Amino acid sequence: MPPPALGRRPARPLGPPDPAAAALAHRTAAALALQRAAVAAVRSAAPPGVRVRLHGDPLVHRSGPNPGVDAARVLEFADGLVLPDPARTLPLTASHRRPGTVLAANLPVVAGLGGAPPRAVPGADELRLYHAGLASDADLAAVRRLLRPAG
């Protein structure tokens, strides 16, 4: 780049000094507003006592079917979280648990879709069997073994 003309200073960059951090902060705030509105809408339409849980990953930068959530903030108004990869996500979320909060482990159980035989998940309040309706007989047998303790 040629030097600036005499008497002129180089242009300074526009925008925040860390655009990635600014984008993440904006995305997190927008997602939190949407999550809060969705939970409020469900509560206003559902009968009393219906519990509202959100699917989410406690790493806020995540996207996809389990978007990143600010677990501490979401658990202020939602009744729980359904967590992917519970061995990774439960330890990140457990400290935000409040009385009555449900932390559910989402376990893909269909081998043909990349799932694995279900397993007990220490620290999870519930197990969610992802795509169980598509499970083969062998997949369902593995689920039955988990749900019927030996003895």
C-alpha positions in Angstrom: 0.0 0.0 0.0 1.5 3.4 -0.9 2.1 5.8 2.0 -0.6 8.3 2.8 -0.5 11.6 1.1 1.3 14.4 3.0 -0.8 15.8 5.7 -3.2 12.9 5.9 -3.3 10.1 8.4 -4.1 6.5 7.4 -7.7 5.5 7.7 -8.6 3.7 10.9 -10.6 0.5 10.8 -14.3 0.9 11.3 -16.2 -1.4 13.7 -15.3 -3.0 17.0 -11.7 -3.9 17.8 -12.7 -7.6 18.1 -15.4 -8.3 15.5 -15.7 -12.0 16.5 -16.4 -11.1 20.1 -18.9 -8.5 19.1 -20.7 -10.9 16.7 -20.8 -13.6 19.5 -22.2 -11.1 22.0 -24.8 -9.9 19.6 -25.8 -13.5 18.7 -25.9 -14.6 22.3 -28.2 -11.6 23.2 -30.5 -12.2 20.3 -30.7 -15.9 21.0 -31.5 -15.3 24.7 -34.3 -12.9 23.7 -35.7 -15.5 21.3 -35.4 -18.3 23.9 -37.1 -16.2 26.6 -39.9 -15.3 24.2 -40.4 -18.9 23.1 -40.6 -20.1 26.7 -43.1 -17.4 27.6 -45.2 -18.2 24.5 -45.3 -21.9 25.5 -46.2 -21.1 29.1 -49.0 -18.8 28.0 -50.5 -21.4 25.7 -49.9 -24.6 27.7 -51.9 -25.8 30.7 -50.5 -25.0 34.1 -47.6 -27.3 35.2 -46.2 -27.9 31.7 -42.4 -27.9 32.0 -40.4 -26.2 29.3 -37.0 -27.5 28.3 -34.7 -26.2 25.6 -32.2 -28.1 23.5 -28.8 -26.5 23.8 -25.1 -26.7 24.1 -23.5 -24.8 27.0 -20.7 -23.5 24.7 -22.4 -20.3 23.3 -20.5 -20.4 20.0 -22.0 -23.7 19.0 -24.6 -23.9 16.2 -26.8 -26.5 14.6 -29.6 -28.6 16.1 -28.2 -27.9 19.6 -27.3 -24.2 19.5 -25.1 -22.6 22.0 -26.9 -21.3 25.1 -25.9 -19.3 28.1 -26.9 -22.0 30.5 -26.9 -19.8 33.6 -29.2 -17.3 32.0 -31.5 -19.9 30.2 -32.0 -21.8 33.4 -33.4 -18.6 35.0 -36.6 -19.0 33.0 -36.6 -22.5 31.4 -37.2 -25.6 33.4 -34.2 -27.4 32.0 -31.9 -28.2 29.1 -31.6 -31.2 26.9 -27.9 -31.6 26.3 -26.0 -33.2 23.5 -22.8 -35.2 24.2 -23.6 -35.3 27.9 -20.1 -36.4 29.0 -18.9 -33.1 27.7 -21.9 -30.8 28.4 -23.2 -31.9 31.8 -20.0 -30.8 33.7 -20.3 -27.4 32.0 -23.9 -27.0 33.0 -24.3 -28.7 36.4 -23.2 -25.6 38.4 -26.1 -23.6 36.9 -28.7 -26.1 38.1 -31.4 -24.7 40.4 -34.1 -26.5 42.4 -36.4 -28.2 40.0 -34.1 -27.8 37.0 -33.9 -30.8 34.7 -30.6 -31.6 32.8 -31.5 -34.3 30.3 -28.9 -36.3 28.4 -29.8 -36.5 24.7 -28.5 -39.9 23.4 -28.6 -40.8 19.7 -29.6 -44.5 19.8 -30.0 -45.4 16.1 -26.8 -47.2 15.0 -27.6 -46.5 11.3 -27.6 -42.8 12.0 -24.3 -42.8 13.9 -25.8 -43.5 17.3 -24.3 -45.8 19.9 -25.9 -48.2 22.4 -27.4 -46.0 25.2 -25.6 -45.8 28.5 -26.3 -44.5 31.9 -25.2 -40.9 32.3 -24.1 -39.8 35.8 -25.5 -36.4 36.7 -28.4 -36.5 34.2 -31.9 -36.2 35.5 -33.4 -37.8 32.4 -32.3 -39.6 29.3 -33.7 -38.6 25.9 -33.5 -41.3 23.3 -32.9 -39.4 20.0 -34.7 -40.8 17.0 -35.9 -43.9 19.0 -38.8 -44.1 16.6 -36.3 -45.0 13.8 -34.5 -47.6 15.9 -33.9 -51.2 14.6 -34.8 -54.2 16.8 -31.1 -54.4 17.8 -31.1 -50.7 18.8 -34.3 -51.2 20.8 -32.8 -54.2 22.5 -29.9 -52.1 23.7 -32.3 -49.5 25.0 -34.2 -52.2 26.9 -31.0 -53.5 28.5 -30.3 -50.0 29.8 -33.8 -49.4 31.1 -34.2 -52.8 32.8 -31.4 -53.1 35.3 -29.9 -56.6 35.7 -31.1 -58.6 38.6 
